[in-house]
């Protein structure tokens, strides 16, 4: 898959429960304040490290604030060789509203 797909929160939860990776591209301060459980804060500084260690065959969900920036990041990651890449519709704000029990500090 060299493209990405947008998915809703229910679909993302199902994929995460099946072992999908999730990256959060929000700024470090926002991520530290609250983020999706088991997510990884991905930015330009730690991208090479992440790419070296990531499972390129596992589904990858990209999350941002509102689901807009994650689309560009998902497209980039899809072109880097990840097999399945998804952008989270509504981003972290929608996730926090719908799944507060799946967030952590």
C-alpha positions as CSV (number, residue, x, y, z in Angstrom):
1,X,0.0,0.0,0.0
2,X,1.6,3.2,-1.1
3,X,-1.3,5.3,-0.1
4,X,-3.1,5.9,3.2
5,X,-6.8,5.7,4.2
6,X,-8.7,7.8,6.7
7,X,-10.4,5.8,9.4
8,X,-12.8,6.7,12.2
9,X,-12.2,6.1,15.9
10,X,-14.0,2.8,16.1
11,X,-12.0,1.4,13.2
12,X,-8.8,2.7,14.9
13,X,-9.7,1.0,18.2
14,X,-10.2,-2.2,16.4
15,X,-6.9,-2.0,14.6
16,X,-5.0,-1.0,17.8
17,X,-6.6,-4.0,19.6
18,X,-5.3,-6.2,16.8
19,X,-1.7,-4.8,17.3
20,X,-1.6,-1.7,15.1
21,X,1.1,0.9,15.9
22,X,-0.1,4.5,16.5
23,X,2.1,7.6,16.2
24,X,1.1,11.0,17.5
25,X,2.6,13.9,15.5
26,X,1.4,16.6,17.9
27,X,4.1,18.7,19.7
28,X,5.9,17.1,22.6
29,X,4.2,19.3,25.2
30,X,0.7,18.3,24.1
31,X,1.7,14.7,23.9
32,X,3.1,14.7,27.4
33,X,0.0,16.4,28.7
34,X,-2.3,13.6,27.4
35,X,-2.1,11.1,24.5
36,X,-3.5,7.9,23.2
37,X,-2.4,4.9,25.3
38,X,0.6,3.1,23.7
39,X,1.2,5.8,21.1
40,X,4.6,7.1,20.1
41,X,5.3,10.8,19.8
42,X,6.8,11.1,16.3
43,X,8.5,14.2,15.1
44,X,11.3,15.3,12.7
45,X,14.0,14.8,15.3
46,X,13.2,11.1,16.2
47,X,11.9,10.1,12.7
48,X,15.2,8.2,11.7
49,X,15.2,6.3,15.0
50,X,11.5,5.4,14.6
51,X,12.0,4.3,11.0
52,X,14.9,2.1,11.9
53,X,12.9,0.3,14.6
54,X,9.3,0.3,13.3
55,X,7.5,-2.8,12.1
56,X,6.8,-1.8,8.5
57,X,4.4,-4.7,8.1
58,X,2.1,-3.8,11.0
59,X,-0.7,-1.4,10.4
60,X,0.2,2.2,11.4
61,X,-2.3,4.9,12.5
62,X,-1.2,8.5,12.5
63,X,-2.9,11.0,14.9
64,X,-2.6,14.8,15.1
65,X,-4.8,17.4,16.7
66,X,-7.9,17.4,14.5
67,X,-7.1,14.9,11.7
68,X,-5.7,17.3,9.1
69,X,-1.9,17.2,9.5
70,X,-2.0,13.5,10.0
71,X,-3.1,13.0,6.4
72,X,0.2,14.5,5.1
73,X,2.2,12.5,7.6
74,X,0.3,9.3,6.7
75,X,1.0,9.9,3.0
76,X,4.7,10.4,3.8
77,X,4.9,7.3,5.9
78,X,3.1,5.2,3.3
79,X,5.7,6.3,0.7
80,X,8.5,5.3,3.1
81,X,7.4,1.7,2.9
82,X,4.8,1.0,5.6
83,X,2.3,-1.6,4.2
84,X,-0.9,-0.2,5.9
85,X,-1.1,3.4,6.9
86,X,-4.2,5.2,8.3
87,X,-5.0,8.8,9.3
88,X,-7.3,9.2,12.3
89,X,-10.4,11.2,11.4
90,X,-11.0,13.9,14.0
91,X,-7.5,13.5,15.5
92,X,-6.7,13.4,19.2
93,X,-9.5,15.9,20.1
94,X,-12.1,13.4,18.7
95,X,-10.3,10.5,20.3
96,X,-10.2,12.2,23.7
97,X,-14.0,12.9,23.5
98,X,-14.9,9.4,22.5
99,X,-12.3,7.3,24.3
100,X,-11.1,9.1,27.4
101,X,-10.4,5.7,29.0
102,X,-7.8,5.0,26.3
103,X,-5.7,8.1,27.0
104,X,-2.7,8.4,29.4
105,X,-0.3,11.0,30.6
